């Protein structure tokens, strides 16, 4: 009867001696994390008079504090003028500027593909898309963040032979959830 409490206390004492407040010192820990999110966007397509609105999704992968990649897709299909719409599929580096408590401003340069439908469904095309942008992430909880503003200025070089370039620009807002890792 006396052996059970003694054995229990011995196991408990052994477990306490191996417990640490911090698994790995913060200076050595890798901040690898994967965050996914959704966006609502409004863009001036630089083709037609109407602003386009739509939804988007993004994935942020942080390999370290300064090495981060963002991939995003955006489908601007609402408020079309004569059936003109645009989609974007982009990926590139994302650089956090500095954290101010729970607020982290960032800059990004993304490259990928933009697709566009022309007036009255006359034509459809896929074009190179370069996006320069930035925004702010506001950490709400340990895993949930708000993206109150994300601005992009895009460049579609040589989008049609002899027609010059397009320069769509717009703003997005969204929320994100960190799947795993630290931030």
FIZALUM-283780 format. One line per 10 residues: number of its first residue (from 1); for each residue x, y, z of N, C-alpha, C. Coordinates in pm, 1 decimal. Example, Ala and Ser with C-alpha at 12.3 -4.5 7.8 and 13.67 -1.06 7.14 Angstrom:
BEGIN
1> 1319.0:-569.0:780.0:1230.0:-450.0:780.0:1320.0:-330.0:780.0 ~ 1285.0:-225.0:708.0:1367.0:-106.0:714.0:1290.0:3.0:787.0
This chain:
BEGIN
1> 81.6:-118.4:0.0:0.0:0.0:0.0:87.2:126.5:0.0 ~ 197.0:122.9:68.4:284.0:238.7:79.1:368.1:258.0:-48.4 ~ 382.6:150.9:-127.8:465.9:161.1:-246.7:405.8:252.1:-353.8 ~ 275.2:254.3:-371.7:210.6:335.7:-474.7:237.3:484.4:-456.6 ~ 215.1:543.2:-336.0:246.2:686.6:-321.1:394.2:717.8:-339.8 ~ 482.4:628.8:-294.3:625.8:652.3:-309.1:663.2:648.0:-457.7 ~ 610.6:550.1:-531.3:637.2:540.2:-674.8:581.6:661.8:-749.3 ~ 460.4:705.7:-714.4:398.4:822.9:-775.4:483.3:947.8:-753.0 ~ 528.8:969.0:-629.2:611.7:1087.1:-599.1:746.3:1080.9:-671.0 ~ 803.5:962.0:-684.1:931.3:947.4:-754.1:916.6:982.5:-902.2
11> 808.8:934.7:-966.6:784.5:968.1:-1107.0:755.7:1116.6:-1125.2 ~ 677.2:1172.9:-1036.0:647.1:1315.3:-1042.5:772.7:1398.7:-1026.1 ~ 857.8:1362.2:-932.1:984.2:1433.9:-910.8:1075.5:1423.6:-1030.2 ~ 1080.8:1305.9:-1094.5:1161.8:1289.2:-1214.8:1111.1:1373.8:-1329.6 ~ 979.8:1385.3:-1341.7:920.9:1468.0:-1447.7:946.5:1614.9:-1425.6 ~ 942.0:1659.4:-1301.7:966.0:1800.9:-1271.0:1110.4:1838.8:-1300.6 ~ 1203.1:1748.7:-1274.3:1343.8:1782.7:-1295.7:1376.1:1801.1:-1443.0 ~ 1300.4:1735.7:-1533.3:1328.1:1751.8:-1676.2:1246.0:1863.0:-1740.4 ~ 1147.3:1917.9:-1671.7:1063.7:2024.4:-1727.7:1142.0:2154.7:-1732.9 ~ 1123.8:2229.3:-1840.8:1190.3:2358.8:-1857.2:1085.7:2463.3:-1890.8
21> 1116.5:2586.8:-1857.4:1024.6:2695.4:-1889.4:1029.9:2728.2:-2037.5 ~ 1144.9:2705.0:-2100.3:1161.0:2736.0:-2241.0:1232.9:2619.2:-2306.9 ~ 1175.9:2565.7:-2412.2:1232.9:2448.3:-2476.5:1366.1:2481.8:-2541.7 ~ 1369.2:2591.2:-2614.8:1488.5:2632.6:-2685.4:1503.1:2783.2:-2665.4 ~ 1624.1:2830.5:-2639.4:1640.4:2975.2:-2623.0:1588.4:3050.5:-2744.6 ~ 1524.2:3162.5:-2721.4:1462.5:3239.4:-2830.0:1563.3:3280.0:-2936.6 ~ 1686.8:3302.8:-2899.3:1787.4:3344.3:-2996.5:1822.1:3232.3:-3094.2 ~ 1798.3:3106.6:-3055.1:1831.5:2994.3:-3141.2:1709.6:2931.8:-3208.5 ~ 1592.6:2964.7:-3162.6:1471.2:2902.7:-3216.8:1445.9:2950.8:-3359.6 ~ 1399.3:2860.3:-3443.8:1363.3:2897.2:-3580.0:1217.3:2940.0:-3581.1
31> 1188.9:3057.8:-3632.4:1049.9:3105.3:-3632.4:970.6:3057.8:-3754.4 ~ 996.4:2937.7:-3804.1:924.0:2886.4:-3920.7:775.2:2880.5:-3889.2 ~ 695.2:2938.8:-3978.1:550.2:2935.1:-3959.3:480.4:2939.3:-4094.5 ~ 358.3:2886.5:-4096.0:272.9:2890.9:-4214.0:141.1:2952.8:-4172.8 ~ 101.6:3058.2:-4242.7:-21.6:3130.9:-4214.3:-107.2:3133.7:-4340.2 ~ -236.7:3109.2:-4325.8:-329.7:3115.5:-4438.6:-434.7:3221.2:-4408.2 ~ -486.3:3284.7:-4513.2:-585.4:3389.3:-4490.5:-673.4:3414.2:-4610.8 ~ -775.6:3494.6:-4586.8:-868.2:3534.6:-4690.9:-875.0:3685.3:-4701.1 ~ -906.0:3735.4:-4820.7:-908.1:3879.3:-4847.9:-1036.9:3919.5:-4917.3 ~ -1075.6:4043.2:-4896.3:-1174.9:4111.5:-4978.1:-1102.2:4227.0:-5044.8
41> -1118.4:4243.5:-5175.4:-1037.2:4340.8:-5249.7:-1122.6:4432.4:-5336.5 ~ -1071.4:4553.6:-5358.1:-1125.6:4649.1:-5452.7:-1011.6:4702.4:-5537.3 ~ -1019.7:4687.4:-5670.4:-911.0:4726.6:-5760.4:-962.9:4812.5:-5874.6 ~ -880.6:4907.9:-5916.4:-902.9:4982.0:-6038.7:-825.4:4905.8:-6144.9 ~ -893.2:4841.5:-6241.7:-824.2:4751.1:-6334.3:-741.3:4819.2:-6442.9 ~ -748.6:4952.0:-6454.4:-680.6:5027.1:-6559.0:-732.3:4987.8:-6697.4 ~ -855.9:4939.1:-6699.5:-920.1:4902.7:-6825.9:-1069.9:4912.7:-6801.4 ~ -1128.3:5020.9:-6842.5:-1270.3:5044.2:-6815.2:-1288.5:5136.1:-6695.6 ~ -1408.2:5191.8:-6679.6:-1431.5:5293.0:-6576.4:-1462.1:5236.5:-6436.6 ~ -1503.4:5111.1:-6425.7:-1548.9:5057.0:-6296.6:-1435.9:4997.7:-6214.6
51> -1449.2:5011.9:-6082.4:-1364.3:4938.0:-5990.7:-1415.2:4794.6:-5986.6 ~ -1323.3:4698.7:-5977.1:-1360.6:4558.8:-5963.3:-1345.8:4516.4:-5818.8 ~ -1436.6:4432.7:-5770.9:-1433.0:4382.8:-5634.3:-1430.4:4230.6:-5638.4 ~ -1372.4:4171.7:-5535.6:-1368.8:4026.3:-5531.7:-1301.7:3972.8:-5407.6 ~ -1283.8:3842.9:-5406.7:-1225.1:3771.9:-5293.5:-1086.9:3721.1:-5331.5 ~ -1010.4:3689.4:-5229.3:-877.1:3635.5:-5250.9:-833.7:3549.7:-5134.8 ~ -724.1:3479.0:-5154.6:-665.2:3395.7:-5050.1:-514.4:3413.1:-5055.1 ~ -449.5:3396.1:-4941.0:-304.1:3406.9:-4937.9:-245.0:3306.9:-4840.3 ~ -117.9:3276.1:-4863.2:-39.1:3190.4:-4774.6:92.9:3261.1:-4750.4 ~ 127.0:3280.2:-4623.7:256.3:3337.1:-4585.7:339.1:3227.3:-4521.8
61> 461.7:3207.5:-4571.5:554.3:3110.9:-4513.6:674.8:3189.4:-4465.3 ~ 700.1:3183.0:-4334.0:813.8:3253.6:-4273.3:920.7:3150.6:-4239.1 ~ 1034.4:3158.2:-4307.9:1145.8:3069.0:-4279.4:1231.8:3124.1:-4166.7 ~ 1237.2:3255.9:-4156.6:1306.7:3325.4:-4047.9:1242.7:3463.3:-4035.4 ~ 1296.2:3545.4:-3950.2:1238.8:3679.3:-3930.3:1240.2:3759.4:-4059.7 ~ 1345.3:3745.0:-4140.1:1361.1:3828.0:-4259.3:1342.0:3751.9:-4389.4 ~ 1330.9:3621.8:-4386.2:1311.9:3543.5:-4507.7:1169.4:3488.8:-4506.8 ~ 1082.4:3554.5:-4584.4:941.8:3516.7:-4589.4:893.2:3519.0:-4734.7 ~ 795.7:3431.6:-4763.8:738.1:3422.6:-4897.5:586.7:3432.8:-4885.0 ~ 526.2:3509.6:-4975.8:380.9:3518.8:-4979.4:332.1:3473.2:-5116.5
71> 227.1:3393.3:-5116.6:158.9:3352.7:-5239.6:13.7:3395.2:-5225.0 ~ -42.1:3450.7:-5331.7:-181.0:3495.7:-5323.4:-253.0:3473.3:-5455.5 ~ -381.4:3454.4:-5442.5:-470.5:3447.0:-5557.3:-586.1:3542.3:-5532.9 ~ -626.9:3613.4:-5636.7:-735.7:3712.3:-5622.2:-825.9:3701.4:-5743.5 ~ -956.8:3698.0:-5718.4:-1055.7:3684.2:-5824.0:-1147.8:3804.9:-5820.8 ~ -1125.2:3899.9:-5910.9:-1198.8:4026.7:-5915.2:-1310.0:4014.1:-6018.9 ~ -1425.6:3967.0:-5974.9:-1535.1:3936.6:-6067.0:-1661.1:4019.5:-6042.1 ~ -1664.3:4099.7:-5936.1:-1784.2:4178.1:-5904.5:-1772.5:4319.9:-5958.8 ~ -1885.4:4380.9:-5995.1:-1894.5:4516.8:-6048.2:-1829.0:4527.5:-6186.7 ~ -1849.1:4427.3:-6269.1:-1790.1:4425.5:-6403.1:-1852.7:4531.8:-6492.9
81> -1771.5:4584.5:-6582.2:-1817.7:4676.1:-6685.5:-1800.6:4603.4:-6818.8 ~ -1908.3:4573.3:-6884.7:-1908.0:4504.2:-7014.1:-1830.6:4371.9:-7007.9 ~ -1847.3:4296.7:-6898.0:-1785.8:4164.8:-6876.1:-1634.3:4168.3:-6861.1 ~ -1576.3:4280.6:-6821.5:-1432.5:4288.7:-6796.9:-1406.2:4246.4:-6652.5 ~ -1318.9:4146.1:-6635.8:-1275.4:4103.9:-6502.4:-1128.7:4065.4:-6506.3 ~ -1066.5:4058.2:-6385.6:-925.2:4022.2:-6374.4:-905.1:3924.1:-6259.0 ~ -810.6:3832.7:-6277.0:-765.1:3741.3:-6172.6:-614.1:3755.0:-6160.5 ~ -559.9:3729.0:-6040.7:-415.8:3736.1:-6017.2:-370.4:3612.6:-5941.1 ~ -255.4:3558.2:-5979.9:-190.4:3446.8:-5910.3:-43.4:3485.3:-5896.0 ~ -2.5:3520.3:-5773.6:127.6:3582.6:-5752.4:204.1:3515.9:-5638.3
91> 337.4:3523.5:-5644.3:423.0:3473.3:-5537.9:550.2:3556.8:-5534.1 ~ 607.4:3573.6:-5413.7:731.2:3648.9:-5402.1:768.1:3678.1:-5258.5 ~ 877.0:3753.5:-5239.3:924.3:3783.4:-5104.1:835.1:3884.4:-5031.9 ~ 822.9:3863.1:-4902.5:749.3:3952.8:-4812.9:845.6:3990.9:-4701.9 ~ 864.7:4120.3:-4679.7:962.0:4168.1:-4581.9:889.9:4244.5:-4470.4 ~ 888.1:4190.7:-4346.9:831.6:4267.8:-4236.0:927.5:4381.7:-4200.7 ~ 873.7:4500.5:-4180.1:958.4:4616.7:-4152.8:1008.3:4612.0:-4008.9 ~ 917.3:4611.0:-3914.4:949.8:4604.7:-3771.5:819.0:4589.7:-3697.1 ~ 820.4:4512.6:-3590.5:699.0:4496.5:-3511.1:688.8:4608.5:-3408.5 ~ 570.2:4664.0:-3396.8:539.5:4764.7:-3296.3:432.1:4705.1:-3206.4
101> 474.3:4622.8:-3111.3:377.9:4552.0:-3028.1:308.3:4445.8:-3110.7 ~ 178.2:4460.9:-3129.6:100.1:4363.5:-3207.0:86.6:4402.8:-3353.1 ~ 142.5:4515.2:-3394.1:130.7:4566.6:-3530.7:261.7:4543.3:-3605.6 ~ 252.3:4482.2:-3725.8:370.4:4457.3:-3808.0:346.7:4507.1:-3950.2 ~ 407.2:4619.5:-3988.6:401.4:4663.5:-4128.5:496.9:4578.7:-4213.9 ~ 466.1:4564.8:-4341.8:548.2:4483.0:-4431.0:545.4:4540.4:-4571.8 ~ 642.8:4499.7:-4649.3:648.7:4531.0:-4791.7:661.4:4401.0:-4869.5 ~ 624.6:4402.5:-4997.6:631.5:4280.5:-5077.4:646.4:4314.5:-5224.5 ~ 706.9:4221.7:-5298.2:716.3:4228.3:-5443.6:679.7:4088.9:-5493.5 ~ 568.8:4079.4:-5564.2:518.5:3950.5:-5609.6:518.6:3945.9:-5762.0
111> 541.4:3828.0:-5816.0:544.0:3808.2:-5961.0:457.3:3687.5:-5992.9 ~ 390.1:3693.6:-6104.4:307.8:3579.6:-6142.9:229.5:3606.2:-6268.7 ~ 104.0:3562.6:-6264.9:19.2:3570.1:-6382.5:-109.0:3646.3:-6350.0 ~ -147.5:3732.6:-6442.0:-277.0:3797.9:-6436.3:-358.6:3750.6:-6555.1 ~ -483.6:3722.7:-6531.7:-570.2:3685.9:-6643.5:-684.2:3785.6:-6651.5 ~ -732.1:3808.6:-6772.9:-830.7:3913.5:-6794.2:-928.6:3872.3:-6903.0 ~ -1053.4:3904.7:-6879.7:-1158.7:3886.9:-6979.7:-1191.1:4025.7:-7036.1 ~ -1201.8:4035.4:-7168.2:-1225.5:4163.9:-7232.9:-1373.7:4187.1:-7257.3 ~ -1408.4:4307.7:-7304.1:-1548.0:4348.2:-7322.0:-1628.8:4244.6:-7398.6 ~ -1750.1:4225.2:-7349.8:-1849.8:4139.6:-7414.8:-1797.6:3999.1:-7444.9
121> -1703.3:3951.9:-7363.3:-1641.0:3819.8:-7379.6:-1572.5:3805.0:-7515.8 ~ -1525.5:3916.8:-7570.7:-1461.2:3916.9:-7701.5:-1330.7:3836.9:-7700.0 ~ -1252.8:3849.3:-7590.5:-1124.5:3780.2:-7582.2:-1090.0:3755.8:-7435.2 ~ -994.9:3666.2:-7416.3:-945.1:3630.9:-7284.2:-795.1:3611.7:-7297.1 ~ -719.2:3656.5:-7195.8:-574.6:3639.3:-7203.7:-509.4:3624.8:-7067.9 ~ -387.8:3569.3:-7070.9:-304.1:3555.8:-6951.3:-177.0:3635.4:-6975.9 ~ -138.2:3711.8:-6872.6:-27.6:3805.3:-6889.7:62.7:3804.1:-6767.6 ~ 188.4:3842.9:-6786.5:280.6:3858.3:-6674.5:229.1:3968.3:-6582.9 ~ 240.2:3945.8:-6452.1:190.1:4041.3:-6353.2:296.5:4059.9:-6246.1 ~ 337.9:4183.7:-6225.4:433.1:4218.6:-6119.5:360.9:4311.7:-6023.3
131> 361.4:4277.5:-5894.1:289.8:4357.8:-5794.5:387.4:4408.4:-5689.0 ~ 381.8:4539.9:-5665.0:459.7:4603.9:-5559.4:359.3:4646.5:-5452.5 ~ 387.8:4614.8:-5328.2:287.4:4649.9:-5228.4:337.9:4645.3:-5087.5 ~ 242.7:4660.8:-4998.2:271.5:4657.3:-4855.7:143.3:4667.9:-4777.8 ~ 157.0:4653.1:-4649.4:39.4:4659.9:-4564.4:75.6:4646.4:-4418.5 ~ -24.3:4609.4:-4340.1:-8.4:4597.4:-4195.0:-81.7:4471.9:-4148.7 ~ -17.2:4394.7:-4061.9:-81.5:4283.3:-3993.6:-97.6:4320.7:-3846.8 ~ -216.4:4296.9:-3792.1:-246.8:4325.4:-3651.6:-277.7:4193.2:-3583.5 ~ -191.9:4153.5:-3490.9:-208.2:4026.9:-3420.5:-320.6:4039.2:-3318.1 ~ -427.3:3959.0:-3336.1:-541.0:3961.3:-3244.2:-524.8:3859.9:-3131.6
141> -485.3:3738.4:-3165.6:-457.5:3633.4:-3067.5:-326.5:3567.7:-3107.1 ~ -291.9:3460.3:-3039.7:-168.0:3390.1:-3071.0:-167.2:3336.7:-3213.6 ~ -283.0:3302.6:-3269.0:-291.4:3245.3:-3402.9:-368.4:3329.9:-3504.3 ~ -453.4:3418.6:-3459.1:-542.3:3494.8:-3546.7:-491.5:3638.0:-3564.5 ~ -487.9:3683.1:-3690.9:-443.3:3820.1:-3721.4:-541.3:3886.5:-3817.0 ~ -545.8:4017.2:-3807.8:-626.5:4100.8:-3896.8:-531.4:4172.1:-3991.6 ~ -566.6:4178.6:-4118.6:-491.4:4254.8:-4217.1:-580.0:4372.8:-4255.8 ~ -571.9:4484.9:-4180.0:-662.8:4597.4:-4204.4:-637.4:4669.4:-4336.1 ~ -515.5:4660.6:-4388.6:-486.1:4724.3:-4517.3:-371.8:4649.0:-4585.6 ~ -390.0:4624.6:-4715.0:-287.3:4565.0:-4800.1:-302.1:4633.5:-4935.4
151> -203.9:4714.0:-4972.5:-210.0:4789.9:-5096.9:-119.0:4724.5:-5199.8 ~ -164.4:4719.8:-5324.9:-81.4:4670.3:-5434.7:-92.2:4761.8:-5555.6 ~ 21.6:4786.4:-5617.1:30.4:4855.9:-5744.7:89.2:4754.3:-5841.8 ~ 12.5:4713.5:-5941.2:55.0:4608.0:-6032.3:100.2:4664.9:-6166.1 ~ 186.6:4589.2:-6230.3:234.4:4624.4:-6363.9:217.7:4501.5:-6452.6 ~ 142.4:4517.8:-6558.7:124.9:4411.0:-6657.1:201.0:4454.1:-6782.3 ~ 331.5:4423.3:-6791.0:408.8:4468.8:-6906.9:368.2:4396.1:-7034.4 ~ 360.7:4471.6:-7142.9:329.5:4418.5:-7275.6:210.3:4324.2:-7271.8 ~ 100.3:4372.1:-7220.3:-17.8:4286.3:-7204.4:-83.5:4252.4:-7336.6 ~ -72.7:4337.7:-7435.6:-114.8:4305.5:-7572.7:-13.8:4367.1:-7668.1
161> 11.4:4299.8:-7777.4:108.0:4348.2:-7875.3:71.7:4488.9:-7921.1 ~ 161.5:4584.2:-7897.6:141.0:4720.6:-7942.1:45.2:4802.8:-7857.2 ~ -9.5:4747.9:-7750.4:-106.9:4820.4:-7669.4:-47.1:4882.7:-7543.7 ~ 79.7:4864.0:-7516.4:140.1:4923.7:-7398.2:125.7:4835.1:-7275.9 ~ 105.0:4898.1:-7161.7:100.0:4828.2:-7035.3:-27.8:4861.1:-6960.4 ~ -62.6:4774.5:-6864.5:-170.1:4802.9:-6769.3:-108.3:4822.8:-6632.0 ~ -168.6:4912.2:-6552.3:-122.4:4938.0:-6417.0:-239.5:4934.3:-6318.8 ~ -294.8:4815.0:-6292.1:-402.9:4806.3:-6193.4:-348.8:4834.8:-6052.9 ~ -434.4:4887.5:-5967.2:-396.3:4909.8:-5827.4:-519.6:4893.3:-5741.3 ~ -495.0:4857.9:-5614.4:-609.3:4838.6:-5526.9:-571.2:4810.4:-5383.6
171> -674.8:4793.2:-5303.3:-660.8:4772.1:-5159.7:-738.0:4647.0:-5120.3 ~ -683.4:4573.4:-5024.2:-748.9:4454.4:-4971.4:-751.0:4460.2:-4819.6 ~ -847.9:4392.8:-4760.1:-854.0:4371.3:-4615.4:-879.8:4222.1:-4594.1 ~ -833.3:4169.3:-4480.3:-853.3:4027.3:-4458.9:-819.0:3981.5:-4319.6 ~ -830.9:3852.8:-4299.8:-794.7:3787.5:-4174.2:-707.0:3667.4:-4207.5 ~ -624.5:3627.4:-4110.2:-537.5:3513.0:-4131.2:-531.4:3428.3:-4005.5 ~ -493.2:3301.9:-4025.4:-481.2:3205.5:-3917.3:-348.2:3134.2:-3933.1 ~ -265.7:3135.6:-3829.2:-137.0:3067.5:-3831.7:-159.1:2919.4:-3805.2 ~ -130.0:2836.3:-3903.5:-151.6:2692.0:-3890.8:-54.3:2628.5:-3792.9 ~ 74.7:2658.6:-3809.6:173.4:2608.3:-3715.3:295.8:2696.7:-3718.8
181> 380.3:2680.5:-3619.4:500.8:2760.5:-3607.5:480.2:2877.6:-3515.3 ~ 587.8:2953.6:-3499.1:584.6:3070.7:-3411.5:590.3:3196.9:-3492.4 ~ 542.9:3303.3:-3431.4:557.6:3434.1:-3494.1:562.5:3539.4:-3388.3
